[in-house]
Structures are given as structure tokens and as C-alpha cells.
Amino acid sequence: MIFGNMGEIVKMAGQLKKIKDELSREVFEGSSGGVVAKVSGDMEIKEIKIDPQMVDPGNVNKLEKLVQEAAGKALKIAKDAAAKKMKGLTGGLGLPGMF
């Protein structure tokens, strides 16, 4: 059979939906300097907090870089958590595009 056991495929799809739902409720945090970024497990930015002392109108580039770094760290943590959860479902196959 080309598609394998349909029952297993349906079961895996249900487990995938459950994992995606769980991840969408989880929040992951990354920080850089006085900037904190929070993202959900479905890779949506939920919050950016900036320490007021970091706001220097004469050096906006530094603040922009800190925001980018904090968001990048939070997204990496979220992606790693998603990959860890997916590994149990896919048996470590590392299917691209799942998250």
C-alpha cells in the first residue's frame, strides 16, 4: 500500500494537532541587554519589553539590534521545544516544514 496504514496516519495527524495546540499555548522567552522578547510555540511574537534605560534616541541602532537578538533567541528556544516534541511523534525523522 502506497500510503501505509491509514489508521496510523490518522493517529499521527491527531497527535500532531495536539502538539501544535500545546505549543501555541506555551510562551518562550529570550533576552538581550535590557530587551525581553516572548514568543508562542507557534512562532508568534507575544510581547517585547524594553528597559527604559535602554532607550537612547541617539543610538536607535543598538536598541534595534537588541530587539532583534532577543526575538531571535526566543524563537530559537520555541523552535527547539517544537522539534523536541515532534521528535517523539516522528521518531526523529526531522520532517521539514512541520514548524
C-alpha positions as CSV (number, residue, x, y, z in Angstrom):
1,M,0.0,0.0,0.0
2,I,1.5,3.3,-1.1
3,F,0.2,5.3,1.9
4,G,0.9,2.7,4.6
5,N,-1.5,2.1,7.4
6,M,-4.3,4.8,7.2
7,G,-5.1,4.2,10.8
8,E,-1.6,5.1,11.8
9,I,-1.6,8.2,9.6
10,V,-4.9,9.4,11.1
11,K,-3.5,8.8,14.6
12,M,-0.3,10.7,13.8
13,A,-2.4,13.6,12.4
14,G,-4.3,13.8,15.7
15,Q,-1.1,13.7,17.7
16,L,0.3,16.4,15.5
17,K,-2.7,18.7,16.1
18,K,-2.4,18.1,19.8
19,I,1.3,19.0,19.8
20,K,0.6,22.2,17.8
21,D,-2.2,23.2,20.2
22,E,0.1,22.6,23.2
23,L,2.8,24.7,21.6
24,S,0.5,27.5,20.7
25,R,-0.3,27.9,24.5
26,E,3.4,27.8,25.6
27,V,5.4,31.0,25.8
28,F,9.2,31.1,25.4
29,E,11.4,34.0,26.4
30,G,14.7,35.4,25.0
31,S,16.6,38.4,26.2
32,S,19.5,40.6,25.1
33,G,20.7,43.6,27.1
34,G,17.6,45.3,28.5
35,V,15.2,43.7,26.0
36,V,13.0,40.7,26.6
37,A,11.0,39.0,23.8
38,K,8.3,36.4,24.4
39,V,7.0,34.2,21.6
40,S,4.5,31.4,21.5
41,G,5.3,27.9,20.4
42,D,3.6,28.5,17.1
43,M,6.3,31.3,16.5
44,E,4.1,34.3,17.1
45,I,5.6,37.3,19.0
46,K,3.6,37.8,22.1
47,E,5.4,40.6,23.8
48,I,8.5,42.8,23.7
49,K,9.7,44.6,26.9
50,I,12.4,47.2,26.8
51,D,14.1,48.6,29.9
52,P,13.6,52.4,29.7
53,Q,17.3,52.9,30.4
54,M,18.0,51.2,27.0
55,V,16.1,53.9,25.1
56,D,18.7,56.4,23.8
57,P,17.3,58.5,20.9
58,G,20.9,59.0,19.8
59,N,21.5,55.2,19.4
60,V,18.4,53.6,18.0
61,N,20.5,51.1,16.1
62,K,21.7,49.5,19.3
63,L,18.1,49.1,20.6
64,E,17.0,47.7,17.2
65,K,19.8,45.1,17.4
66,L,18.9,44.1,21.0
67,V,15.3,43.6,20.0
68,Q,16.3,41.5,17.0
69,E,18.7,39.4,19.2
70,A,16.1,38.9,21.9
71,A,13.4,37.9,19.5
72,G,15.8,35.6,17.7
73,K,16.8,33.9,21.0
74,A,13.1,33.4,21.9
75,L,12.3,32.0,18.5
76,K,15.2,29.5,18.7
77,I,14.0,28.3,22.1
78,A,10.5,27.9,20.8
79,K,11.7,26.0,17.7
80,D,13.9,23.7,19.8
81,A,11.0,22.9,22.0
82,A,8.8,22.2,19.0
83,A,11.5,20.0,17.5
84,K,11.8,18.1,20.7
85,K,8.1,17.4,20.9
86,M,7.9,16.4,17.2
87,K,10.8,14.0,17.6
88,G,8.7,11.8,19.8
89,L,5.9,11.8,17.1
90,T,8.1,11.4,14.0
91,G,10.7,9.0,15.5
92,G,13.4,11.6,14.9
93,L,12.8,11.8,11.1
94,G,13.1,15.6,11.2
95,L,10.3,16.3,8.7
96,P,10.9,19.7,7.2
97,G,8.2,22.4,7.4
98,M,6.4,20.9,10.4
99,F,7.2,24.0,12.5
